[in-house]
Amino acid sequence: MVDAVMNKSRLFLAVARTEAQIYVFYPLEFVVAFINRGLAIFLSALFWVVAAEFGDNALLDRRFLLGYFLIVSGMTQISFANVNVASHLLRRIKSGAISSDLLKPIDPFALQYARSYGSQVQFLLISSVLTVVGVLYASDGFSPLLAVWAVLNMIIINYSLNRMTALIGFYVVEAAGIKNSLLHVLRLLQGMLIPLNLLPLVAQDVLFFTPFPSSLYMPIATLLGADIAISNYAIGTLWGLSLLPISAWQWKRATRKYEAVGL
Amino acid sequence: MRYLRLLYVNAVNTFRRDVAYFAENWSNVLSTLLFTLTAVLAIEAIFTNVNTIGSFDKNDVLFLMFLGQVSFYLIARVSFVPATEFAEEVNSGQLDFYLTRPVPLRFFIYTKSISFLIMVRDSLPPLIPLTFIVDWTALGVTGHSFLAGAVIFLLGMVIEHCMVYMLALTSIWSGSSNHTLSYFWASRAENRMPYENLYGWFQGAVFLGLPALLSSSLAASVMLGYSPAALRLAQVLAATVVWLIVHNYAWKKAMQTYSSASS
């Protein structure tokens, strides 16, 4: 069992390393991708700094908002909360490139996760740095145990959300638009567009019964030292443990739908 | 006449292509609609916490968002999509075939894949509700400020067109410009910023590499009377001339490099 897990881990690491090596051939692309991500994060952070500085309400705390959006970038990248793995898989399903993955004796979805980590190594780098900067700059102190709990919930839920989004490609040819639609809704509900504590209280109360706050907002708020009820972490775990088998089962069903010329 | 005829032929060609696959991409309409809806909800949520950001109230920010959306749909279909195709054609060697055609090369490349039908299809559904959400009578727009803002909007688009094609041209030197072209998305990560409340150095940086903010933030500021119209107009005009000169130079250099590479 341990050997099998080790072998799989080594395989996925090798896939990630191979994907990352593309930047040896296109170094300019690596640099520009780095700049792009930095710029996008900077622009969204700048909006909130301006809103906090020139807004007429002291509740918009500049330190919290800047830290929040720095960590958003990191957490999004680490857990693919932006359904980026699903995006790549949808393209592979549409083009038929998924055929070669399905023939391999490994989970094609996990394989894509490894590919995505490898091809976005520069984003991981900058995002990790910005997460640390965000925590150092804005955190009021946090419980490491709760932080690990929240991050685990986030990773598991986003893994399932990516899988559930990707499998749409087996049913619909032009699934990218549907994926984008889901992403826009997710961005609001996860707290990518706006910190959830700025939403009206009723909306917050309802949202915390869904998996979405646990898929991004909760770990960020935990790292920033926000006071969150333990029940909210438990709700996240419940969602994570429910979505994981459901998405695996749906993925299995969906792959049976796949037909490709040449198989 | 020759240019008009070429434009007509290219428009008819893309229209036929778009009509052939029209039904496949309706999910994109849903996506753009949801993007606008969630962005409006986020603005609503922000303005439940503040009354104004700098001199902008909620209605001004919605107007700013409207301008940003209009400029996005225009530039995406007129410049970004064709520039992306151009970069792919450089990568695949397809550009060789265009070089042998008896047509003005740059105009042909600029216009060959502009899709007016898709532009209308994707932009109207989200823009129409937005026109009803903005309270046009409450905006402090005068005839003069509107005219100056409209010219700034158009010049901003010209600058962005130059920038997008300069990003695509890097494929001639580096072989790939996928991430380089993604700078377009990064530079559009946030366009709800009141221009006059931005830091001085950042206001200057907008002219150097963030033209999307010229056609949204600056144009809106001028139209609403928050920015000195004559000064800003002169600045944008000067920037446009510089961008056009640099763009022409880059294009010539790129074509010389491409020819030598092919031979």
Interface residues (C-beta under 8 A of the other chain):
Chain A: F25 Y26 L28 E29 F30 V32 A33 I35 N36 R37 L39 A40 I41 L43 S44 L46 F47 V50 A51 E53 F54 G55 D56 N57 L59 L60 V172 V173 E174 A175 A176 G177 I178 N180 S181 H184 V185 R187 L188 L193 I194 L198 L199 P200
Chain B: E24 N25 W26 S27 N28 V29 L30 S31 L34 F35 L37 T38 A39 L41 A42 A45 I46 T48 N49 V50 N51 T52 I53 G54 T170 S174 G175 S176 S177 N178 H179 T180 S182 Y183 W185 A186 S187 A189 E190 R192 M193 P194 N197 L198 F202
